[in-house]
């Protein structure tokens, strides 16, 4: 099953909200720190649902890829894999002993989207700023995944601060210093936030992340399950600094290429320093739906965990760019092609818990 196919599985309605449609804004003293700030641990999710991952061979490949990522991160910081108790034995066969398993049931692997958004207050306080996951606009079953953030907050004894928004953290990028960027298509969308204007969504996002300013670009509606998450295109690497990947020869007939160029121009016009790396060309998987994103990396304690796609030239360019933007960190590259076939990457599969 391909993530871009936008299949509507049975039971996709899931939980519309655990706290009501309107909710309340996260308290302003809390904020999401930079991803490169120290972590207490990383959370990930075990992909297990047979409606979502119907091909047993590809499901096995996907699980091994998730295990490879978890094992790589565990060399640098603690990793917790979320899975129902009955799924632990299958996960343990692929995971290293350093990865801890918690009994929180999952369906899919995208912890960036359905996992908790941790916020800090700078005084050793930690909470979860809650944006309700609804299966990317009711496109996929999420009976379990729609409850993960709340269940983790309960297990950790943390307050859950509802934002009144439906959506996914992969749809907004934050620098931890007051600035957000996002594609409108992932938020100003009837499948997530019906009846809310862009201004109201922006207000709630700024409150949820403890940020002050937001940069929007249009994105792409209805062409992939995420409505074009920005974290596969552009990432903050520091205050006012962005790393993004673009095709060397963009095809303006491709809505993703056109939207990517628009996002680049918007970011430059906003005064940000934008460093561009090319998308891979000579890659192992040539499918048009394959997401070959160097930007979809994860920063953990002492390392950057990133994808390589088999294009020796662009793989080397991406590695050098990551080393430049994250000096002093080890750059670890992995073959995560199954995630690209599903429409995502390493960042999509991880969620950091900041150290306090």
Phi, psi and omega in degrees: 000132183257136185297329180285350182287345175054043180290149178254103184271162181296144180077019187290343181298323176054215178262120179290323175192143175275348188226022180091162187287324186276313180065193177220158183285147175296145182298139192292340182287342179273148177209158175273120180286167177302147179298331182279356174291161183302142179253149168277320179192172174244138173255144174220168182234143181272123179280117190221336188294129185280345171285321180284315182245079190281332179278114185297326180291314181289328176298318178298318178297319180295316178298319179296322178295316177297320177296319179300318179294312180300317180296321179295315181295324185295346174287347185239333180200161179298144177233134174244124175261126179270132180194150174298149184307321182290348179262359185294321184295319177295322178291318182299332180294338182252339184269150174287163180295342182283345182268125181269142178252132176245145182277076172231111187298143181229165170244311185233182193259357195274075185292335175300328186266317183259349179280177184282148172259108184275138178234150180237163179243006180078001180230039180071010177273144181220138179211176176246119174272116196257116168252119188289119176286131179230037175067039181054050179081041178063030181269344184214150177306138181207037179299319177274310185298330179290350180251356189298314183301315181293320180293322178292318178301318179296315181296323182275354181071033183254148175292143177254118185254099185291139181265342187078016180242151167248136181162203188215143180295335175294346180270001177219138179247137184229147181261356181076005181233024173105002185238136175240155169218148183199161169269134179303324186301333181275350186231311182275075193211131182298338180282351178237307188232065182298136176085354179261132176285165176300321180298319180290320176298318178299316180301317182289323177294316179301319178293317182298325182262356183065035183253173186241337188216149182223140176246124179252145161227168193291312185082205183220122178270134165075011181256344173213168188296332182271353189057041173068075174299140184284340186287353172266001182241310189218139182225139170289135175242006180165176180300121177071015185232132185228140171245127180219156176246140181225149175292144178297324181234078184297143177255108185292351173281343178275119183298330179289320177296315181297317180292323179297316178296322177297316179298317177304311182295322179296317181294318178296317180296334179279359176090014179275152173275112186247119178256123185254133172241149184283151170289152178292145179251307182271070187256167182292322181249122184256004180305142180295332181275354182290129178266107181255079187248115170286338182287344184272057180257171180231132178261121177238183182298110174084002184206163169238124180259116190225166181267149166235146189241005178093357174269104189301322183291307183286329174302318180291321178298316180296316179300316179296320179295317179295320177297324178292317184281338181232066183298143178087357178255145175286135177262113181250120181249142184228152168278109180237037184306323177303326178291321176298323177292333177274352176100017182216202183199196187295316179300320180299333187264002187231156173212124184273145170250111185292150174285142177229000000 
